[in-house]
Amino acid sequence: MHFRTEHRFRGPPDEVARVLADPAFHLSLRLPDLSLPDLLDQRADGQSTTLVLRYEFTGSLDPLARRLLGSHRLTWVQELAVRTMPAAGTIRYHAEQGPERLRGAATFTLEPAPAGGSVRRLEGTLAVGVPLVGGMAERRIVGGLLRRLDLEAAAVDERLAHR
């Protein structure tokens, strides 16, 4: 399933990119129905940073999802790569148990906004590889993903306001 979203920030693109590349930001960001992430890996080379994070879904699952998971927890690994110049990045994610069942990717750009600050344009895909129910699951997951991206953007903007 394809999705896209846009967020506005009060800071310039390079400052937004620095917040997004900061592991402390992600490790303290509380999002609904998710555990705080575990930092699995961090790499930086001056102009870019890559964070590998593991999340666990802690909310309620519908009975079908519970049956598909069995006794496994719903966890996934997210790789976030952020460049500061030009400000942009990628996000790749997959289920930790059975990556063929849940996977996706997104790209984003951070550009100066005409009225000041910056705008993030993010576009991606999510695929649930379960016959018959995959499409319904994708719609539900993408809805939650977009809400969490909105909350993440608000937290980035709040961090920029207090710098």
WOBELMO-V689009 format. One line per field, one symbol per residue. phi: phi as a letter, one per 40 degrees, with the letter a starting at -180 (. if undefined). psi: psi as a letter, one per 20 degrees, with the letter a starting at -180 (. if undefined). Layout:
BEGIN
phi: ???
psi: ???
END
This chain:
BEGIN
phi: .caaaabbbcbcdccccccccccccccbccbcgbccccccaababgcabbbbbbbbcbccbcdccccccgccccbabbbbbbbcbccaabbbaacccgdccaaaaababbbccdchgabbbbbabbbbcbdgbdcccdccccdccccccccccccccccccbc
psi: pqqqrqqqqirrghggghghiohhghiiopqpjqrqqpohqppqkfiqpppoqpqppjapqrhgggghhciqqnqqppopppqhoqorrqpqqqpgomhihprrqqqqqoqpqhjrbrppoppaqppoloqhigggggggghghghghhghgghhghgghhj.
END
